[in-house]
Amino acid sequence: MRPFLLMLTLLATPALAGEPLLVPDFTPHTASEVALSAMLQDLLKEELKRDGHVLIQSEHAKPIVGDIIDRCGERQGCPYVPLQKLPARFAVVVTIVRFENSLTGTVDFYEQADPTPIATREVPIEPGNEAGFAAEIRRQTEDLLALLGPAPSQDLIEAVRLIEGADAVAPAPAPQPVAPAPQPVALAPQPVAPAPVPAPVATDVPSPAGTSLEKRLEGSSIRRRHLTGNLDSFMRFEGEPEEWAYRMTPHAGRVFIELRGGYAMGDIHRRADVRLNGTDPVTEWYQEGPEPGTGGRGGLYAGYSPITFMDVGLLVEFQAGMKTLSTGFGSDSPATSQGSAMLGIVQPRVRFYAAPLGPVKPALFVGAEFQVFDAYRIDPNPNQFPEPIGGVVPGVVGGGGLVIDPAPIIGIVLEAAYTQHFGARAGAAEDGRRPDGAPSAPTGQFRTLAFSGGLQFRI
């Protein structure tokens, strides 16, 4: 029942579940560091568990992978071979080394697809600040895990089952104090235990690159920030880093600018009616509101992609439309004028890519919209007609499209967007007392549909 409840908790709260991690027992360089290694190991386990990670330790892994997990920091094929058999894709291997009077922890971080460390860190161990040593390893672990993206939920379930199964079996050896006799027998084959060690050499399937992450990035134009959310794809690729970038065209870690143009239909025109009534005193009245129509638009979209499958940005566009103004006295026939006008459009957006790697990326986006229009000018205005003021029409926008990437730093954007307008200026508004015979109010649709295309540049 207990494993079932733990698995249910992990599935119900993926943000807290973290990652299934292989953390073998620390490897002390000499016997004098054994006690310290055990203490530091316990501190690190507490740090990682506090972040919600599921830890597969040596006692859990040994029944499956055998003695290769012992002294993992010095053993050839560890932890690469265990990672192929365990429900974990990431391992943290720590070796405690003494240099003269100082102690250092050599921390190797491994990813399942690579027999060599993707990163190695030397973390000093300061007397009295052992907790700081564990906290530093935890921080560096989180930085590397962020590049991998979330772990599959199935790995979490299998890791919990493995740990719970090992814990259930663990008490069984306690009632076997009669087993000193097998002990020498178990130790006799111990020297033969290295026999499995050559197995990784014979059956070793190195990652296509065959080197650590730092070595692969060395001398290339790819930076760590470009791998956020796509590290697995990069480490499994068999060619050069630049070739991977040209094939996958990831957006992560890049600032982008899009030059866009398009066409819209909906509430893009404005109309105002202004009237003066009576002579003493003269009363003023006007109404103003949107009217449906069609017109071209163009602008600039700029932002940043913090991770492969998402970017955030701000779109600023100008929408071509028409302004109609009628002025008159009472119910007399009004004078009407019409001219072109521009609406300003500002949209903060978030865009998500359904297929974040590859030359064609389907995308969906959501955001807010602010449609800005200016005041009306009556010139000349000898009769002192009131001039209707400008305003802002808020709204929400959403839509989708494609980004086609022929190269890592350039793309072609095709998009359809739907905006729902709301607020006082999304419909007709008036000021003053409506006169007899006043024209009917402008009637909008409270929506706009736009189709856009353009070029995207990434730096």
C-alpha positions as CSV (number, residue, x, y, z in Angstrom):
1,M,0.0,0.0,0.0
2,R,2.8,2.4,0.9
3,P,4.5,2.2,-2.6
4,F,1.2,2.7,-4.2
5,L,0.5,5.9,-2.2
6,L,3.9,7.2,-2.9
7,M,3.6,6.6,-6.7
8,L,0.1,8.3,-6.6
9,T,1.6,11.3,-4.9
10,L,4.4,11.6,-7.4
11,L,2.0,11.4,-10.4
12,A,-0.4,13.9,-8.8
13,T,2.3,16.4,-8.2
14,P,4.8,16.3,-11.0
15,A,6.3,19.6,-10.1
16,L,7.4,18.2,-6.7
17,A,8.4,14.8,-7.9
18,G,11.6,15.9,-9.4
19,E,13.9,13.4,-11.2
20,P,14.8,9.8,-10.5
21,L,18.6,10.1,-9.7
22,L,21.3,7.4,-9.4
23,V,23.5,8.5,-6.4
24,P,26.0,5.7,-5.7
25,D,27.8,5.6,-2.4
26,F,30.6,8.3,-2.2
27,T,34.1,6.9,-3.1
28,P,36.6,7.9,-0.4
29,H,40.2,8.1,-1.8
30,T,41.7,6.5,1.4
31,A,40.4,4.8,4.5
32,S,40.8,8.1,6.5
33,E,37.9,9.7,4.5
34,V,35.4,6.9,5.0
35,A,33.5,8.4,8.0
36,L,33.5,11.9,6.3
37,S,32.3,10.4,3.0
38,A,29.3,8.8,4.8
39,M,28.4,12.0,6.5
40,L,28.6,14.1,3.3
41,Q,26.6,11.5,1.5
42,D,23.8,11.8,4.0
43,L,23.8,15.6,3.7
44,L,23.6,15.4,-0.1
45,K,20.8,12.9,0.1
46,E,18.8,15.2,2.3
47,E,19.4,18.2,0.0
48,L,18.3,16.2,-3.1
49,K,15.2,14.7,-1.4
50,R,14.2,18.2,-0.3
51,D,14.0,19.1,-4.0
52,G,11.6,16.2,-4.5
53,H,14.1,13.9,-6.3
54,V,13.8,10.1,-6.0
55,L,17.2,8.7,-5.1
56,I,18.3,5.3,-6.3
57,Q,21.3,4.5,-4.0
58,S,23.9,1.7,-4.1
59,E,21.8,-0.7,-1.9
60,H,18.8,-0.3,-4.3
61,A,20.9,-0.8,-7.5
62,K,23.2,-3.6,-6.4
63,P,20.6,-6.4,-6.7
64,I,20.2,-5.4,-10.4
65,V,23.6,-4.3,-11.6
66,G,25.9,-6.2,-9.2
67,D,29.3,-5.1,-7.8
68,I,30.0,-2.6,-10.5
69,I,28.2,0.0,-8.4
70,D,30.8,-0.4,-5.6
71,R,33.4,2.4,-5.5
72,C,31.7,3.8,-8.6
73,G,34.0,6.9,-8.8
74,E,37.0,4.6,-9.6
75,R,35.3,1.8,-11.5
76,Q,35.4,1.6,-15.3
77,G,31.9,1.4,-16.8
78,C,30.2,3.0,-13.7
79,P,27.7,4.6,-13.7
80,Y,27.2,4.2,-17.5
81,V,26.4,0.4,-17.3
82,P,24.0,0.8,-14.3
83,L,22.2,3.6,-16.0
84,Q,21.3,1.3,-18.9
85,K,19.5,-1.1,-16.5
86,L,17.9,1.3,-14.0
87,P,14.9,3.7,-14.2
88,A,17.2,6.8,-14.1
89,R,18.8,8.9,-16.8
90,F,21.1,11.0,-14.6
91,A,23.7,10.1,-12.0
92,V,25.7,12.1,-9.5
93,V,29.0,10.3,-8.6
94,V,31.2,11.8,-5.9
95,T,34.8,11.0,-5.0
96,I,36.4,12.4,-1.9
97,V,40.1,13.3,-2.4
98,R,42.7,14.7,0.0
99,F,45.3,17.2,-1.3
100,E,47.8,17.8,1.5
101,N,45.7,19.4,4.3
102,S,42.6,20.1,2.2
103,L,39.7,18.0,1.1
104,T,37.9,18.2,-2.2
105,G,34.9,16.4,-3.7
106,T,35.2,15.5,-7.3
107,V,31.7,15.5,-8.7
108,D,31.0,13.8,-12.0
109,F,27.6,14.2,-13.6
110,Y,26.5,11.6,-16.1
111,E,23.6,11.3,-18.6
112,Q,22.3,7.9,-19.6
113,A,23.4,8.2,-23.2
114,D,27.1,9.1,-22.5
115,P,29.8,6.9,-20.9
116,T,31.8,10.0,-20.1
117,P,30.7,12.7,-17.7
118,I,28.7,15.6,-19.2
119,A,30.2,17.8,-16.5
120,T,32.9,17.5,-13.8
121,R,33.1,19.9,-10.8
122,E,35.8,20.2,-8.0
123,V,33.9,21.3,-4.9
124,P,36.1,22.2,-1.8
125,I,35.1,20.7,1.6
126,E,35.5,23.3,4.3
127,P,35.6,22.0,7.9
128,G,32.5,23.1,9.7
129,N,30.7,23.9,6.4
130,E,29.9,20.4,5.1
131,A,26.3,21.4,4.6
132,G,27.6,24.1,2.1
133,F,29.4,21.4,0.2
134,A,26.1,19.4,-0.2
135,A,24.1,22.5,-1.1
136,E,26.6,23.4,-3.9
137,I,26.3,19.9,-5.4
138,R,22.5,20.2,-5.2
139,R,22.6,23.6,-7.0
140,Q,24.9,22.3,-9.8
141,T,22.7,19.2,-10.2
142,E,19.6,21.4,-10.6
143,D,21.4,23.5,-13.3
144,L,22.2,20.5,-15.4
145,L,18.7,18.9,-14.9
146,A,17.2,22.1,-16.2
147,L,18.9,21.4,-19.5
148,L,17.3,17.9,-19.7
149,G,13.7,18.9,-19.3
150,P,11.2,16.9,-17.1
151,A,11.7,13.2,-16.5
152,P,9.2,10.7,-17.9
153,S,6.6,9.8,-15.3
154,Q,7.1,6.1,-16.0
155,D,10.7,6.4,-14.8
156,L,9.5,7.9,-11.5
157,I,7.0,5.0,-11.0
158,E,9.7,2.4,-11.7
159,A,12.2,4.1,-9.4
160,V,9.7,4.1,-6.6
161,R,8.9,0.5,-7.1
162,L,12.6,-0.4,-7.1
163,I,13.3,1.5,-3.9
164,E,10.3,0.2,-2.1
165,G,11.1,-3.4,-3.2
166,A,14.7,-3.1,-2.0
167,D,13.6,-1.6,1.3
168,A,11.1,-4.5,1.8
169,V,13.8,-7.1,1.2
170,A,16.5,-5.2,3.1
171,P,15.5,-6.5,6.6
172,A,15.8,-10.1,5.5
173,P,19.6,-10.4,6.0
174,A,19.3,-9.3,9.6
175,P,18.2,-12.7,11.0
176,Q,21.1,-14.4,9.3
177,P,23.9,-14.1,11.8
178,V,24.7,-17.8,10.9
179,A,26.1,-16.6,7.6
180,P,29.8,-15.9,8.5
181,A,30.6,-19.2,6.6
182,P,29.4,-17.9,3.2
183,Q,31.1,-14.6,3.9
184,P,34.6,-15.8,2.9
185,V,33.0,-17.7,0.0
186,A,31.4,-14.4,-1.1
187,L,34.7,-12.6,-0.8
188,A,36.6,-15.3,-2.7
189,P,34.8,-14.5,-6.0
190,Q,35.1,-10.8,-5.1
191,P,38.4,-10.5,-7.1
192,V,36.6,-12.1,-10.0
193,A,34.0,-9.3,-9.7
194,P,36.0,-7.1,-12.1
195,A,35.0,-9.7,-14.8
196,P,31.8,-7.7,-15.5
197,V,34.0,-4.6,-15.8
198,P,35.3,-5.4,-19.3
199,A,31.7,-6.1,-20.3
200,P,31.2,-2.3,-20.8
201,V,34.3,-2.2,-23.0
202,A,33.1,-5.1,-25.1
203,T,29.5,-4.1,-25.2
204,D,30.1,-0.4,-24.7
205,V,27.9,1.7,-26.9
206,P,29.3,5.2,-26.5
207,S,27.3,8.2,-27.3
208,P,27.6,9.2,-30.9
209,A,29.8,12.1,-29.9
210,G,31.8,9.9,-27.5
211,T,32.8,12.9,-25.4
212,S,31.5,15.0,-22.5
213,L,29.2,18.0,-23.0
214,E,32.1,20.4,-22.5
215,K,34.2,18.7,-25.1
216,R,31.4,18.7,-27.6
217,L,30.7,22.4,-27.2
218,E,34.4,23.3,-27.3
219,G,35.2,25.3,-30.4
220,S,31.6,25.3,-31.6
221,S,29.1,28.1,-31.9
222,I,26.7,26.2,-29.7
223,R,26.3,27.5,-26.1
224,R,24.7,25.8,-23.1
225,R,21.7,28.2,-23.2
226,H,20.9,26.8,-26.7
227,L,20.4,23.3,-25.2
228,T,17.8,24.2,-22.6
229,G,15.1,21.6,-23.1
230,N,16.9,19.7,-25.9
231,L,20.1,18.2,-24.3
232,D,19.0,14.7,-25.0
233,S,18.7,15.3,-28.7
234,F,22.1,17.1,-28.8
235,M,24.0,14.3,-26.9
236,R,22.5,11.5,-29.1
237,F,23.3,13.2,-32.4
238,E,26.1,11.5,-34.4
239,G,27.5,14.5,-36.2
240,E,29.2,17.8,-35.4
241,P,27.4,20.4,-33.1
242,E,26.9,22.8,-36.0
243,E,25.3,20.0,-38.1
244,W,22.9,19.3,-35.3
245,A,22.0,23.0,-35.1
246,Y,21.3,23.2,-38.9
247,R,19.1,20.1,-38.7
248,M,17.2,20.9,-35.5
249,T,17.3,24.7,-35.6
250,P,16.5,25.1,-31.9
251,H,15.3,28.5,-30.7
252,A,16.4,28.1,-27.0
253,G,18.7,30.8,-25.6
254,R,18.2,33.3,-28.5
255,V,16.7,36.7,-28.9
256,F,14.4,37.0,-31.9
257,I,13.1,39.8,-34.1
258,E,10.3,39.3,-36.6
259,L,9.4,41.7,-39.4
260,R,5.7,41.1,-40.2
261,G,3.0,42.2,-42.6
262,G,-0.6,41.0,-43.0
263,Y,-4.3,41.6,-43.5
264,A,-7.1,42.0,-41.0
265,M,-10.9,42.0,-40.9
266,G,-13.1,43.2,-38.1
267,D,-13.3,46.3,-35.9
268,I,-10.6,48.4,-37.6
269,H,-12.5,51.5,-38.7
270,R,-13.8,54.3,-36.4
271,R,-16.8,56.7,-36.8
272,A,-17.7,59.9,-34.9
273,D,-20.9,62.1,-35.1
274,V,-20.7,65.6,-33.6
275,R,-23.7,67.9,-33.1
276,L,-24.4,71.4,-31.7
277,N,-27.9,72.3,-30.5
278,G,-29.7,75.5,-29.7
279,T,-28.2,79.0,-29.5
280,D,-28.4,80.1,-25.9
281,P,-26.9,78.2,-24.4
282,V,-25.3,76.0,-27.1
283,T,-25.3,72.3,-26.1
284,E,-22.7,69.8,-27.4
285,W,-23.0,66.1,-28.1
286,Y,-21.0,63.5,-29.9
287,Q,-20.8,59.7,-30.2
288,E,-17.8,57.6,-31.4
289,G,-17.3,53.9,-31.9
290,P,-15.8,51.1,-34.1
291,E,-17.1,49.9,-37.5
292,P,-16.2,46.7,-39.3
293,G,-13.9,46.7,-42.3
294,T,-10.7,45.3,-43.8
295,G,-7.2,46.6,-44.1
296,G,-3.5,45.8,-44.2
297,R,-1.2,45.8,-41.1
298,G,2.5,45.5,-40.4
299,G,4.9,45.7,-37.5
300,L,7.6,44.2,-35.4
301,Y,7.7,41.3,-32.9
302,A,10.7,40.9,-30.6
303,G,11.3,38.6,-27.7
304,Y,13.4,35.8,-26.2
305,S,13.2,31.9,-26.1
306,P,14.2,30.8,-22.6
307,I,13.6,27.1,-23.5
308,T,13.2,25.2,-26.8
309,F,9.4,24.8,-26.8
310,M,8.5,28.4,-25.7
311,D,9.2,32.1,-26.3
312,V,7.9,35.3,-24.9
313,G,7.7,38.7,-26.7
314,L,6.0,41.9,-27.5
315,L,4.3,42.6,-30.9
316,V,3.9,46.2,-32.0
317,E,1.8,46.7,-35.2
318,F,0.0,49.5,-37.2
319,Q,-3.4,48.7,-38.6
320,A,-4.6,50.6,-41.7
321,G,-8.2,51.8,-41.3
322,M,-10.6,54.6,-42.0
323,K,-12.0,57.4,-39.9
324,T,-15.4,58.9,-40.7
325,L,-16.6,62.2,-39.1
326,S,-19.9,64.0,-39.4
327,T,-20.6,67.4,-38.0
328,G,-23.9,69.4,-37.9
329,F,-26.4,71.6,-36.1
330,G,-29.4,69.9,-34.6
331,S,-31.3,67.9,-37.2
332,D,-29.8,69.8,-40.2
333,S,-28.1,67.8,-42.8
334,P,-24.5,67.1,-41.5
335,A,-21.2,67.6,-43.3
336,T,-19.3,64.3,-43.6
337,S,-15.6,63.7,-44.1
338,Q,-13.6,60.5,-44.4
339,G,-9.9,59.8,-44.3
340,S,-7.4,57.0,-43.7
341,A,-6.2,56.4,-40.2
342,M,-3.8,54.1,-38.3
343,L,-4.6,52.0,-35.2
344,G,-1.7,51.1,-33.0
345,I,-1.7,47.5,-31.7
346,V,0.4,46.3,-28.8
347,Q,0.4,42.6,-27.9
348,P,2.4,40.9,-25.1
349,R,2.5,37.2,-26.1
350,V,3.6,33.7,-25.1
351,R,4.2,31.2,-27.9
352,F,4.4,27.4,-27.5
353,Y,5.9,25.1,-30.1
354,A,4.3,21.7,-30.5
355,A,7.4,20.3,-32.3
356,P,10.3,22.5,-31.0
357,L,13.0,20.7,-33.0
358,G,13.2,20.4,-36.8
359,P,12.8,22.7,-39.8
360,V,9.0,23.1,-39.4
361,K,7.6,24.1,-36.0
362,P,3.8,24.3,-35.5
363,A,3.0,26.9,-32.8
364,L,0.2,28.2,-30.7
365,F,0.1,31.5,-28.8
366,V,-1.9,33.5,-26.3
367,G,-1.7,37.1,-25.1
368,A,-3.3,40.4,-24.4
369,E,-4.0,43.2,-26.9
370,F,-4.3,46.9,-26.6
371,Q,-5.8,48.7,-29.7
372,V,-4.9,52.4,-29.5
373,F,-6.7,55.1,-31.6
374,D,-6.1,58.9,-31.5
375,A,-8.5,61.9,-31.1
376,Y,-10.4,63.4,-34.0
377,R,-9.2,66.8,-35.3
378,I,-11.7,69.3,-36.8
379,D,-9.7,71.8,-38.8
380,P,-10.8,74.5,-39.5
381,N,-13.3,74.6,-36.7
382,P,-15.0,78.1,-36.7
383,N,-18.1,76.6,-35.1
384,Q,-16.2,75.2,-32.1
385,F,-17.4,71.7,-32.6
386,P,-16.2,69.4,-29.8
387,E,-13.5,67.0,-30.9
388,P,-14.0,63.3,-29.8
389,I,-11.1,62.0,-27.8
390,G,-9.0,58.9,-28.5
391,G,-8.7,55.8,-26.4
392,V,-7.6,52.2,-25.9
393,V,-9.6,49.1,-26.6
394,P,-8.3,46.1,-24.5
395,G,-8.7,42.5,-25.6
396,V,-7.4,39.0,-25.5
397,V,-5.7,37.3,-28.5
398,G,-4.9,33.8,-29.5
399,G,-4.0,31.8,-32.5
400,G,-1.5,29.5,-34.2
401,G,0.7,29.0,-37.2
402,L,4.0,27.7,-38.4
403,V,7.6,28.8,-38.1
404,I,9.7,27.3,-41.0
405,D,13.4,27.4,-40.2
406,P,15.8,27.0,-43.2
407,A,18.8,27.8,-41.0
408,P,19.5,28.1,-37.2
409,I,19.2,31.9,-37.2
410,I,16.5,32.7,-39.7
411,G,12.9,31.6,-40.0
412,I,9.7,32.2,-42.0
413,V,6.6,32.9,-39.9
414,L,3.0,32.3,-41.0
415,E,0.2,33.0,-38.5
416,A,-3.6,33.5,-37.9
417,A,-4.8,35.5,-34.9
418,Y,-8.2,36.1,-33.3
419,T,-8.8,39.0,-31.0
420,Q,-11.9,39.5,-28.7
421,H,-12.3,43.1,-27.8
422,F,-14.0,44.3,-24.7
423,G,-14.3,47.5,-22.5
424,A,-16.1,50.8,-22.9
425,R,-14.5,51.8,-26.2
426,A,-15.0,48.4,-27.8
427,G,-18.5,49.6,-28.6
428,A,-20.2,53.0,-29.2
429,A,-19.6,55.7,-26.5
430,E,-21.2,59.2,-26.3
431,D,-20.8,62.5,-24.5
432,G,-23.6,65.0,-23.9
433,R,-27.4,64.9,-24.3
434,R,-28.5,63.0,-27.5
435,P,-30.3,65.5,-29.8
436,D,-33.5,64.7,-31.7
437,G,-32.8,63.1,-35.1
438,A,-29.3,62.0,-34.0
439,P,-27.8,59.2,-36.2
440,S,-27.7,55.7,-35.0
441,A,-24.6,54.6,-33.1
442,P,-21.7,52.9,-34.8
443,T,-22.0,49.1,-34.5
444,G,-18.8,47.0,-34.2
445,Q,-18.3,43.2,-34.1
446,F,-16.2,43.2,-30.9
447,R,-13.6,41.0,-32.7
448,T,-10.8,41.0,-35.3
449,L,-9.3,38.2,-37.4
450,A,-5.8,38.8,-38.8
451,F,-3.5,36.8,-41.1
452,S,0.2,37.6,-41.0
453,G,3.6,36.5,-42.3
454,G,7.1,37.6,-42.0
455,L,10.8,36.9,-41.4
456,Q,12.3,35.9,-38.1
457,F,15.9,36.6,-37.2
458,R,17.6,35.0,-34.1
459,I,20.7,36.1,-32.4
